[in-house]
């Protein structure tokens, strides 16, 4: 079955950088759109960044210029590099994998990794 395993979360200070990784298995990784979502306490899950193929990237306005999504299809891994972190970036970050031609609503999800940014 499809499995997505995130890693790299932690506690950092405002202005710091952090990198997240997500390894996928049980799916034709290179053909899937990969994304990162986050959910803060008391809030809905929101889109952070997505990547289709190698270079078709999209970002939420709140993270543009600070976060970078990338993927290594040979390693079945998607990354999220987060710079200039702010306390409002605090959330559980989830990796998502959407089949070709599907919306994120039909994605597979990882278990999430906590990112906490202190002020």
C-alpha positions as a Markdown table, in Angstrom:
| # | Residue | x | y | z |
|---|---|---|---|---|
| 1 | Unk | 0.0 | 0.0 | 0.0 |
| 2 | Unk | 1.0 | 3.6 | -0.3 |
| 3 | Unk | 3.1 | 5.0 | 2.5 |
| 4 | Unk | 4.4 | 8.5 | 3.0 |
| 5 | Unk | 6.8 | 9.1 | 5.9 |
| 6 | Unk | 7.7 | 12.6 | 6.9 |
| 7 | Unk | 10.8 | 13.6 | 8.9 |
| 8 | Unk | 12.7 | 16.8 | 9.9 |
| 9 | Unk | 10.2 | 18.6 | 12.1 |
| 10 | Unk | 11.3 | 20.3 | 15.3 |
| 11 | Unk | 11.5 | 23.3 | 17.5 |
| 12 | Unk | 13.3 | 26.4 | 16.1 |
| 13 | Unk | 13.4 | 30.1 | 16.7 |
| 14 | Unk | 11.9 | 32.8 | 14.5 |
| 15 | Unk | 14.2 | 33.5 | 11.6 |
| 16 | Unk | 15.7 | 30.0 | 11.6 |
| 17 | Unk | 15.6 | 27.5 | 8.8 |
| 18 | Unk | 14.4 | 23.9 | 8.8 |
| 19 | Unk | 14.1 | 21.2 | 6.2 |
| 20 | Unk | 11.4 | 18.5 | 5.9 |
| 21 | Unk | 11.6 | 15.3 | 3.9 |
| 22 | Unk | 8.9 | 12.8 | 2.9 |
| 23 | Unk | 9.7 | 9.4 | 1.5 |
| 24 | Unk | 7.1 | 7.6 | -0.5 |
| 25 | Unk | 6.6 | 3.9 | -1.1 |
| 26 | Unk | 4.1 | 1.7 | -2.9 |
| 27 | Unk | 3.4 | 4.3 | -5.7 |
| 28 | Unk | 4.9 | 5.3 | -9.0 |
| 29 | Unk | 6.4 | 8.3 | -7.3 |
| 30 | Unk | 7.6 | 10.2 | -10.3 |
| 31 | Unk | 4.1 | 10.4 | -11.8 |
| 32 | Unk | 2.4 | 11.7 | -8.7 |
| 33 | Unk | 2.1 | 15.4 | -7.8 |
| 34 | Unk | 3.6 | 15.9 | -4.3 |
| 35 | Unk | 2.7 | 18.5 | -1.9 |
| 36 | Unk | 3.0 | 19.8 | 1.6 |
| 37 | Unk | 0.1 | 20.9 | 3.7 |
| 38 | Unk | -0.1 | 22.2 | 7.3 |
| 39 | Unk | -2.6 | 22.4 | 10.1 |
| 40 | Unk | -2.3 | 24.7 | 13.1 |
| 41 | Unk | -4.3 | 24.1 | 16.3 |
| 42 | Unk | -7.9 | 25.1 | 15.8 |
| 43 | Unk | -7.4 | 25.8 | 12.0 |
| 44 | Unk | -8.2 | 23.9 | 8.8 |
| 45 | Unk | -5.5 | 22.1 | 7.0 |
| 46 | Unk | -4.1 | 24.4 | 4.3 |
| 47 | Unk | -2.0 | 24.1 | 1.2 |
| 48 | Unk | 1.7 | 25.1 | 1.6 |
| 49 | Unk | 3.5 | 24.0 | -1.6 |
| 50 | Unk | 3.1 | 21.5 | -4.5 |
| 51 | Unk | 5.3 | 20.1 | -7.2 |
| 52 | Unk | 4.4 | 18.2 | -10.4 |
| 53 | Unk | 7.1 | 16.5 | -12.4 |
| 54 | Unk | 10.4 | 18.2 | -11.6 |
| 55 | Unk | 9.9 | 22.0 | -11.9 |
| 56 | Unk | 6.1 | 22.8 | -11.9 |
| 57 | Unk | 5.9 | 24.4 | -8.4 |
| 58 | Unk | 3.2 | 26.3 | -6.7 |
| 59 | Unk | 3.2 | 28.0 | -3.3 |
| 60 | Unk | 0.8 | 29.5 | -0.8 |
| 61 | Unk | 1.1 | 33.3 | -0.8 |
| 62 | Unk | 2.1 | 33.1 | 2.9 |
| 63 | Unk | 5.3 | 31.1 | 2.2 |
| 64 | Unk | 6.4 | 32.5 | -1.2 |
| 65 | Unk | 10.0 | 33.6 | -1.2 |
| 66 | Unk | 10.6 | 31.7 | 2.1 |
| 67 | Unk | 9.8 | 28.1 | 1.4 |
| 68 | Unk | 11.1 | 25.9 | -1.5 |
| 69 | Unk | 9.7 | 22.5 | -2.5 |
| 70 | Unk | 11.8 | 20.0 | -4.5 |
| 71 | Unk | 11.8 | 16.4 | -5.3 |
| 72 | Unk | 14.2 | 13.6 | -6.1 |
| 73 | Unk | 12.4 | 10.9 | -8.0 |
| 74 | Unk | 15.3 | 8.5 | -7.8 |
| 75 | Unk | 14.9 | 8.6 | -4.0 |
| 76 | Unk | 11.1 | 8.8 | -4.0 |
| 77 | Unk | 11.5 | 11.8 | -1.8 |
| 78 | Unk | 10.0 | 15.3 | -1.7 |
| 79 | Unk | 11.6 | 18.1 | 0.3 |
| 80 | Unk | 10.4 | 21.3 | 1.9 |
| 81 | Unk | 13.1 | 23.9 | 2.7 |
| 82 | Unk | 11.8 | 26.5 | 5.1 |
| 83 | Unk | 13.7 | 29.7 | 5.6 |
| 84 | Unk | 12.9 | 32.8 | 7.7 |
| 85 | Unk | 10.5 | 30.9 | 9.8 |
| 86 | Unk | 7.8 | 32.8 | 11.7 |
| 87 | Unk | 5.7 | 31.8 | 14.7 |
| 88 | Unk | 2.7 | 31.6 | 12.5 |
| 89 | Unk | 4.4 | 28.8 | 10.6 |
| 90 | Unk | 3.9 | 26.6 | 13.6 |
| 91 | Unk | 1.8 | 23.6 | 12.6 |
| 92 | Unk | 1.8 | 19.9 | 11.9 |
| 93 | Unk | 3.1 | 19.5 | 8.3 |
| 94 | Unk | 1.7 | 16.8 | 6.1 |
| 95 | Unk | 3.1 | 15.3 | 3.0 |
| 96 | Unk | 0.6 | 14.5 | 0.2 |
| 97 | Unk | 0.7 | 12.5 | -3.0 |
| 98 | Unk | -1.9 | 13.0 | -5.6 |
| 99 | Unk | -2.4 | 10.6 | -8.6 |
| 100 | Unk | -1.9 | 12.0 | -12.1 |
| 101 | Unk | -4.8 | 14.2 | -13.0 |
| 102 | Unk | -6.3 | 14.2 | -9.5 |
| 103 | Unk | -7.0 | 17.0 | -7.1 |
| 104 | Unk | -5.4 | 17.1 | -3.7 |
| 105 | Unk | -8.8 | 15.8 | -2.2 |
| 106 | Unk | -7.8 | 12.4 | -3.6 |
| 107 | Unk | -4.3 | 12.4 | -2.3 |
| 108 | Unk | -2.6 | 10.0 | 0.0 |
| 109 | Unk | -1.3 | 11.5 | 3.3 |
| 110 | Unk | 1.6 | 11.0 | 5.6 |
| 111 | Unk | 1.2 | 11.0 | 9.4 |
| 112 | Unk | 2.5 | 14.5 | 9.8 |
| 113 | Unk | 5.5 | 16.1 | 11.5 |
| 114 | Unk | 5.4 | 18.9 | 14.1 |
| 115 | Unk | 7.1 | 22.3 | 13.4 |
| 116 | Unk | 7.2 | 24.7 | 16.2 |
| 117 | Unk | 8.6 | 28.2 | 15.8 |
| 118 | Unk | 9.2 | 30.2 | 18.9 |
| 119 | Unk | 9.3 | 34.0 | 18.9 |
